[in-house]
């Protein structure tokens, strides 16, 4: 029912009273409550029917009448009273529904709904149906009502589907949901329906809805299994094909459309679908042929429109125009078709017709946004910016968010320099819609001096600093220090390009790395490109990076390109008075003229280019430079100070230093240096004139103050280092001068003078080799053959043999004797010029190594052997030859034998050491030891051989012999350091081999041996032997002297742990003695009250006894020998009968020296041996002899019995038992 505003207020009152009554009723309605209800409903009968349909009253009505709160009689009584009022017919029908419900007459409920509520109940009747749906058998009726009311009642719909309804009913329910706009419910219903009904129409409808939801893959799945041959409904067949096209299943679509075209020959839809399918398969020509072959449809509008679409896709635009006009002779219809038609006209450059069609559409609808955009596009193509601007205004009036139009309008204002209008225009645009044009706004604010407002935008969106318009506006406009510093702070974390240009304004050092070059490559900013030009282009040498060349070729950077060309002409001496300079690029032509000392032209150009209304710091800076050249230092000082007063620029400060030098003003020099340091530009400032000034003067105090200032900030400025170096050289402190000079010459900014001075310093300090190494990297054009020789040697070291030969030839060409170029033959060998090399070598040039290398490279090994036999090993060249042979040809047996024979013949120390080293490298320890002993015999004072022999003996497990040889060798040692080294080796061997007592005895006899290396071994040896007092005394004695704090603390901690360990060992020994005495193992409680072990030590004693931490597999041979001895003793002295009786305490008390750790390890070893399965050693004679003895003695195969009676260790006993068991098995 439609609501009547007049009854809404009383209706609300009745609703509230009804709700209050419903809430108050407990159980059934009383008579009083019933009367109250009747009275309430009778007061205004006109409300009754409204009340039934009201959602707010629905719950209360169903609660009162459909539930247990009222009886059938009460409802009938109420019905009669209502009927007496001759009103509320619908209310009475609702009461009839409630009565039917209580009497289980569900078919009557259906009839009432159909007859009285038109099949679409709402409010209370609908709530009643929902509450009792399970009891109403007509599920289609319910499903139809609920879906019509847009209610997805799952249980009802499920029950309906289970009744296998007709397809028409299913389609009806789906249609009801769709009529209510509930696509989601329709999809869910059809998904369930298709699982129970294979009618393809259902699947097609489902796929169609899924496609609308953007679920193409699910739509494709829904169509899977459909047999289109069975589809007789042309509408559904067309729909099916359309879905296949949309989901990309073109092969199936083509099959289906071929079938449909055959089945429905007169249906133009299938010709169109067939064409679309072919188009999607990139078979446009076939689509056109298909349409043209079906002449019966040649006048069909839809087919002609499709033909036009084919022409459009094929790019056959003239034919498209003819076809679309045939399709629509009365005019192209509005919408997508017309937009496409206009697009074709634009493509054909038929702009007048395109504009005519656009204006025709706009006359129908002035706000047609698509047409406005088309018009805007055409006008911009025609460069009709005035009308395009007006059109953009109309676009924005319709769609304020149209970025293209907004950007165009603002761009036009920006291009024309109409910054105030642009700002005003932006004021009418919502802040949220400024995205994409805010860069133009900010740039305009900068140009108009609204700096604070511009900064607000940048602070909110730091990314704006990357916009080329903003970068350019700042670069061309901002010259105030405070503003620039604010922008630098913002750009530091948001825009490297902006930061680079800001640095340019302030004359700061700029580094362009690969990532920054990549940004420059894609920039549209003139300021960025100009900054890159100023950093990377060398105008004097006329060189520039390829990237900049390509950028400057772009029209976007024509201004910069013209400047670059003009500057090039200036440096080439081709300046003309017609040239003009650029204020916004900081007068680059004037700077170039000053650089080439054309001061008159520079002055004239600067004055012609300035803006007298604006105070430009760069004008004052350049004016000062001109004034300096003109000899007017006073005016130059005023000008540069005026520039610095506006802008802190490093170039300004550097020039101020130059002016101060002219005036001898030390205070200003220091002040400007302080300002440069504040800028953090101290590493990059050019102090060349200051360096020259100080070098030529005696102002050492000023120089010291300058150096001190730079040192305070850790500067690496080379000019400061040069000042420092020269001061040391004047003071004849060549060592410090060399250190500083070394810092200078490793820099890329070093000068030729630095190289010469460093070479002189190295020569003065007798460091010839280092001097050569230094010159390796210096390719200086010096007319001195010695430099070329050194460079050649450098290239040889780096295996750049072609370059080496080139340098040697240069040295020769400059007058150096051929015989002095000793490495030339070897360089020739390395590049394969063997004949040339041999010629030089036979002429006496080069050395034996080169000759050997030549023989080796040319495969003449016998000649190497012959040469080797002639060697006397008496000079460096022969030693080098032997070293080369041993390194390269040692693997050759003939060479190796010849070298060893030569050693025996000559007893050459050098040769012996080389041979022993090569033998060691090849792991021939016996041969190496033999040679080393021979060297030792001949040269007992050679410490290196003594060390190597000692190390070798330790390596082959002869430590005692190593110590003996080292001890004997000490009497031949001549230096204190060598003596200490040998003593330390002796100490280390003692310690590492566990000979702690020998080490402590050695120390007692030689207390003077102590140093920071061996003191720890000595103290640790005392700790290991349990002499803690001595260890503690030594640690205290040498603490702080040769024993560092961390080592001292480590030793003390180790000693305390060892003490504790020794105490635990003592307790364990005490436990073993008591256990042996009483004949059984003690419990933890017995350890306390029987063995007297402190309670806090019991757990650690048990842990020690049970631990295998100290067991060493490498000592098992020892354990075997001990087991033999301990078994003999135990059997004789105790009551042990089997191997299991050999407990730890038994072993401990039967050891000659009672050792807790050894007794544990022997016990573990016995347990390990008896647990291992062994194969009988049938072919071992000794084992077989022992087996016969065991059989003869009648021994049982018990480990203790066999070990004791045959006097064997446990492992050997187990081998005999394996044989005994084998024999027993054979006998059985």
KOLMI-854479 format. One record per residue (C-alpha): x, y, z. Coordinates in steps of 0.05 Angstrom, whole numbers, plus 5000, padded with zeros to 4 digits. Example, Ala and Ser with C-alpha at 12.3 -4.5 7.8 and 13.67 -1.06 7.14 Angstrom:
524649105156
527349795143
//
This chain:
500050005000
502250714986
503451105050
498951695065
502652255101
496352415142
496151745176
503651665190
503352005259
497351615287
500250985255
506651085295
502651165358
498850505346
505450155330
508350375397
502150155436
501949495398
509349375414
508449545487
502549055492
506448505457
512248595505
507648595565
503947945548
506647345586
503546695563
496746815530
492847455521
488347585581
481347835573
483548525596
489348525547
484748295492
479848855505
485549345506
487849075438
480849125408
480049825435
486850025407
485149745337
478050015338
480050735353
482150875282
479750315234
483050665175
489850465203
488549725204
490449565132
496750005137
498649655201
498748975166
503949205115
508049615163
514949305175
515449605245
508949275267
510148615231
513948275288
508848485340
502848255298
505847575283
507947505356
500847645381
496747265330
501146745295
504546515358
502346235425
500046885456
493046825427
488046265417
483746125355
477546365392
480847015412
482947135339
475846965314
472947435366
477647985344
475947845271
468447915286
469548565323
473648835265
468548625214
463249005254
467249635239
466449515164
473749675156
480549325154
479048795101
486548655093
487348605168
481648095170
485147695115
491547695157
487447435216
484546885171
491746695154
493346655228
487146215241
488945755182
495945705209
493645495278
488844985246
494444735200
490544925138
496645125098
493245075030
488245605054
494146055072
496546005000
489546174974
489046785020
495847044996
493946944923
486947234930
487847784981
495147994974
496147924899
501647414907
506547934935
505348025010
509448485053
509748655127
506248175174
503547685121
510547615092
513547525161
508246985175
510046625110
517446655126
516446385196
512145795171
515145655103
517344965123
510044765134
507345025068
507944485014
507444934953
514845114948
514345444880
508945904908
513546084966
519846144924
516146584875
513647034931
520247084967
524247214903
519047724881
520148054949
527748004938
528647514996
533546934986
530346425033
535445865029
531345295060
525245445018
529245504953
532944864970
526444504982
523644794918
529744544878
529043854910
522143794879
525343804809
521244394784
520244564712
525544984678
520445544666
519345594741
526845624754
527646164702
521846534734
525246544803
531846784772
528047324734
524647554799
531447664833
534148034772
527848474769
529648684839
536848824817
539448254860
544547934812
548247594869
541947214890
540347034818
547446754809
547046354873
540146074855
542245894784
548745574810
544545114853
539245014799
544344804745
546944254792
539943944791
537344134722
541344064658
537044544618
542444944579
538345574586
539645584660
547245514649
547146054596
543446534642
548346364698
554346484653
551347134629
550647384701
557647154720
560447524661
556948154685
560448044752
567248024716
568147274729
569947054660
573146394680
567146194722
562546394665
566645954618
566045384668
558445474672
557945364596
562344744598
558444134576
552944504539
550944164474
549244744430
546544254378
540744144426
539244894433
533045054392
531745734423
535246234377
535346764431
539046304479
543546054424
545446774407
546446924480
550846304487
555246504429
555847214456
558346954522
563446504488
566047114451
566547514515
570246964552
575046854495
572946144477
573246324404
573945614376
567545394410
564146044391
566045934318
563345224319
556845454352
555846044305
556945604244
551645134271
546945714286
547946034218
546045374185
540045274232
537445984229
539446214159
534746814161
537047074228
541847664217
544247614289
548447004273
551847334213
553747904260
556147424315
560047024263
563447664240
565047874311
568047194325
572547244263
574647944284
576647704352
580847164318
584347714278
580947464215
577748124196
578347994121
574447344128
569147714169
568348224113
567947664061
562647304103
558247924107
559048084033
557347364013
550647404050
547347884002
540547754031
542648184091
545848734049
540649234070
540049004143
542049584187
545249164242
549248774190
551549414156
553549684224
557649054236
560749124167
562849834186
566049564250
569949074208
572349634163
574350034225
578549474252
581749344183
583550084180
579550164115
576750834138
573851104072
569850464063
567750504135
564851194122
560850934061
558250324099
556150694163
552451204122
548650644086
547050334153
544350994180
541951414120
537951864166
544152034206
549151684251
545851504318
548451804382
552851384426
558750924413
557350884339
557751634330
564051684372
567251154327
564951524265
568052174290
574451804306
574851564234
573552264208
579352504251
583851954227
582052154155
583552874174
576453064155
576353544214
570653984189
565853394184
568353134251
566953804284
560153844249
558053164276
560753344346
556954004346
550753644322
551053184382
552553764429
546454134402
542253554428
546053504494
550854064511
553553654569
555353034527
562152934560
564752444508
563152924451
566253504489
572553094497
572552914423
571753644405
577353834453
581853304421
580353544350
581454274368
588254134400
590253744338
588454354297
592454784346
586055184358
588055304430
583155864441
576855454425
580154844457
580755254520
573355424519
571654704506
575954494565
571954974608
565454624586
568553934600
570454154670
563554444682
560753744668
566453334698
570753734746
575353134752
577253114679
584853164685
586353254611
581953874606
584254164671
591454034655
590654344586
587454974613
592655064667
598154874619
595855414571
595855924626
602655684649
605655694579
603156394568
606256614634
599456794661
601256534730
596356974769
590356704728
592856004738
593056104813
586056404812
583455824770
586455324819
582855684876
576255464845
578354734842
577554284902
584254104934
582753364922
582053504848
588653874841
592453224832
596253244767
596254004762
598954194830
605954224799
603654804755
600455144815
606755094856
611155334799
606455924788
606756094862
614356094859
614356534797
609557034829
613657064893
608556674935
614256264964
611056095031
604755834998
608855424949
612755115006
606154915041
604354494980
611254194975
611254015049
604553665040
606953314977
614653284974
614152924907
612353604875
619653774879
620953264825
616253614775
620253954720
615854574723
617354654797
624754524789
625255044733
621255564771
625855504831
632155504789
630056114749
627056514806
629756374875
636156734895
634956834970
639256435018
633856275069
628956035015
634255604981
636255285047
628955115061
628354794993
634854405002
632154115067
625853895031
629353624969
634453225009
629452665021
624852744961
628152964896
635352854875
634153254811
631553864849
637353794899
642353784842
639654444813
639454764883
646654564892
648154904826
645055554850
649355524912
655655324874
656154664913
659754034891
655253584848
656552844835
652452534779
652451774788
649251264743
642451294777
642352054772
644352024699
638451554688
633852074720
636852624677
635652194615
628052224628
627552944653
623753514620
627154034663
631454564629
634654704696
636653974706
639653914636
643354574644
646154354711
648453694680
651654094623
655454534673
658053914709
659653454651
661353884591
668454114579
667554724536
675054834527
676054124500
669154124467
667253454498
660553244527
657252584545
653252244491
647052264534
647353024537
648353064462
641852674451
638153094502
640453744472
638053514404
630953514432
626454114417
624654134491
631754364507
632754844449
634355414498
639755014532
642454754467
643055464439
646755674502
651555094496
652955264423
653956004441
658755824497
662655384450
663255964402
665856404458
671355904477
672955834403
674056584399
667956704355
663857144402
659757684368
656258284399
649558034373
649757474425
645457564488
646457254556
641256914601
639757174670
635856544689
641856104672
646456564712
649956924655
653856334626
656556724565
659357264611
662756734653
665856434590
668357114567
671557224635
674856534631
678056714564
680057394593
675757804544
674058274600
671458844557
666458404521
664558074587
663058744620
658858984561
654858334557
653658314632
650859024633
646558894572
643658254602
642058494673
635258704699
636559374735
630059284774
632458654808
638558544852
641657914824
647357614866
650357284804
650857954770
654758234829
659257614831
661057674757
661858424763
666858304819
670757814776
671058334721
673358864770
678958414795
681458334723
680959084716
685359164778
679859494820
680259054882
676359564924
670259544879
671058794871
670658724946
664259124950
661058744893
662658054920
660258234990
653758484960
652957804925
654657414989
649657845027
644057554985
646556844972
651656385004
654856084942
661455704945
664056044882
662456714913
666256544977
672156274938
672456914897
672057324961
678356954984
681857164919
679757884930
682157855003
688857574978
689658184933
688458634993
692558215042
686358135086
687657525129
681457615171
676857595110
680556985084
679156615150
671956875152
670556615081
673755945098
669155895159
663156025114
665455485065
666154995122
659155165146
656754965077
660554305085
664054455019
671054455050
673153835010
671354144943
673354874947
678955094899
684455404942
689655424886
690656174890
690856154966
696055594963
700255984914
699556604958
701756245021
707355874984
710356524961
709456885028
711956775099
705056775131
706156125168
701356335224
695656445174
697355785140
697055415207
690255725224
687555515157
690154805164
687454765235
680454975212
680254445158
683053915205
677654065255
672353805207
676653235179
677253545111
680653175054
681953795012
688353684973
690354414975
690654365051
694753725046
699454094998
700354645049
701854125102
706853745057
710654375038
711154595111
714353925130
719053965071
721254665092
722554385162
726353795131
721653305164
721752855103
718252265137
711952665153
712353025086
712352355051
706252105090
702252725071
704852694999
702351974994
695252215010
695752724955
698352284899
693051744909
687852274893
684952354823
685953104832
693453064838
697653534795
704053404757
707653804810
705053324863
707852734824
714753054818
715053254891
713052564914
718252244870
723452724899
721252544970
721851804957
728651904926
730852324985
728651795034
732251244994
725850884975
727550714904
723050114897
717150494926
718751054879
718150574820
711650294847
708950994855
710651164783
707150534758
700450904758
703151574733
703051614657
706252294654
709052574590
716052704616
722052704569
726152254614
727451544592
728051314664
720551464674
718851054613
723250484639
719550494706
712950514670
715149924627
717049534689
710249704719
706649424658
711048804662
708848694734
701648754712
702748294652
701048844603
706748634558
704849034496
704649674537
711249474570
714649384503
711850054480
714650404542
721450064534
721750284462
720250994483
725850964534
730450714479
728251254432
729851774486
737051534490
737150974540
742050414525
739049764503
743149394554
739749784610
732849544589
733548864620
726248664619
725148774545
727048064525
722147774576
716548234550
717947994479
717647264504
710847394536
707947654471
710847064431
716447454396
721446904412
726447054357
727047784376
727747594449
733247074435
737047564394
737248064452
738947534503
744747264463
747147984456
747648004532
741148374546
736448094598
738047544649
738146794660
730746784679
728747064612
733246554577
730245984617
723246234604
724846264529
727445544530
721345314570
716345674524
719645384462
719944674491
727544644497
727944304566
734844004554
737644704545
734444894612
738044294644
744644484611
743845204635
742044954705
748444544709
752545164694
749445574750
753745734810
748246074851
752746654867
748547254846
741347494847
740147344774
742146614783
737846564846
731946844807
733246334752
733245754801
726946024835
723446064768
725645364748
723345074815
716545424810
715045264737
718744614722
719044244789
714243714763
719343524710
723342934739
729743114700
729543834726
727943604797
733643094799
738643594769
736844104822
737643604879
744343364850
746544084843
744844204917
748943604938
754743844896
754644574916
751344544985
747945204965
743645465022
739045824974
738245204930
737144754991
731645205018
728145224950
728544464944
726044335014
720244815004
718244464938
718743784972
714244025028
709244294978
709043614944
708143265012
714842905006
716342975080
722042465081
725642805024
724543495055
727143255123
733342965090
734943625055
733444035117
738043615159
743543695108
742544445109
742644435185
749144055185
752344545136
748945185160
747045085234
746145835242
740645895190
734546035233
729545965177
731645255162
731745095237
724545335244
722244955183
725444315205
722444375275
715544505244
716343895198
718243425256
712143655294
707943545232
710342825225
709142695299
716342735324
715543295374
721143055421
726143055365
723643735343
725044015413
731843695414
733944005347
731244685367
734944645434
741444485399
740345035348
739845585402
747345605410
748145845338
742846395342
745647095339
739647565348
735047645408
728747625365
730746965332
732546675400
725746865428
722246575367
725745895376
724445885451
717046025438
716745455388
719744985442
714545225492
708845135443
710944425426
711344235499
704544535513
700944255452
703643555463
701443565536
708543565564
706644065617
712043855668
717543905615
715144615599
715044825672
721944525683
724444895621
721745545650
724845425718
731645345685
730645935638
726046455672
728746995626
725046685567
718246985586
714647415535
707447575517
707046955473
709646395517
707346645586
700346365574
703045675556
707445685618
701745895665
696945405633
702044845642
702344985717
694744985718
694544305682
699444005732
695344275790
700644765814
695545315823
699745725871
705345795820
700345945764
697046475807
703846785826
706146825754
699547115730
700047655783
707447785769
706547885694
699648215696
699848865658
706948745633
706948175583
700147915603
694448355579
688148465620
683548025578
688647455577
689747535652
682247475666
681746875620
687346515656
684446665725
677646395703
680945785673
684945665737
678745715780
675145215735
681044755737
681444795813
674144615817
675244055768
681043785809
676743795872
671343405835
676642905812
678742835885
671642705907
670742195851
677141835873
674441825945
667941515920
671740985881
675940795942
669740715986
666040325932
672039855925
672339756000
664939586007
664439225940
658639615909
656940275875
654540835920
647941195914
647941955917
645741925990
651241436006
656341885973
654642406026
654141996090
658941416072
664241736028
663742426060
662542795995
659743506005
652443535986
653444105935
658843695899
654943035892
651443215827
657843435793
661442805816
655942385786
656142795721
663642685716
663041935728
657541855676
660642325624
664542095562
667242795551
674542595563
674441955521
679141995461
678541475406
685741645387
688041365455
684740675448
691440325438
693340585507
686640365536
687939665509
694739615544
691839885609
685939395606
690838815601
694639035663
688539235704
685038565691
691138185716
691338605779
683838595792
683137835786
689037735833
687038255885
679438255884
673437795877
671537965805
668937365767
666237645701
667538245658
661238565685
664638595753
669839065724
666539705749
670040375746
671840335821
675139655809
679239935751
681140555790
683740165850
687839695807
691440215766
698840325784
697441075786
690241185807
687441645754
679941805753
679642005680
683841405657
679540915697
673141215666
676041175596
678540445606
671640255633
668240585572
673240235526
671739545558
664239655550
665239865478
669439255461
664738735492
658739055457
661739015387
660238425342
666638135313
668237695255
673037125271
680237235246
680936545216
687336685178
691137025234
696736545260
697536905327
690036885341
689636145322
695435995370
691836345427
685435975409
689035315417
691635545485
684535735507
681835055486
687534695520
686235085584
678834945578
676935685581
669735905575
668236465524
667736985579
671937625567
674937675637
676736935638
680036955569
683637615581
686437405649
688636695631
691636895563
694537555590
690937965537
687738645532
680138665526
679938775450
684738195437
680737755485
674337915446
677837695381
679537015413
672336945439
669837065367
674236475345
671836045404
664536175386
666036015313
669035335333
663235195380
658335335323
662134855277
662034315330
654634385341
//
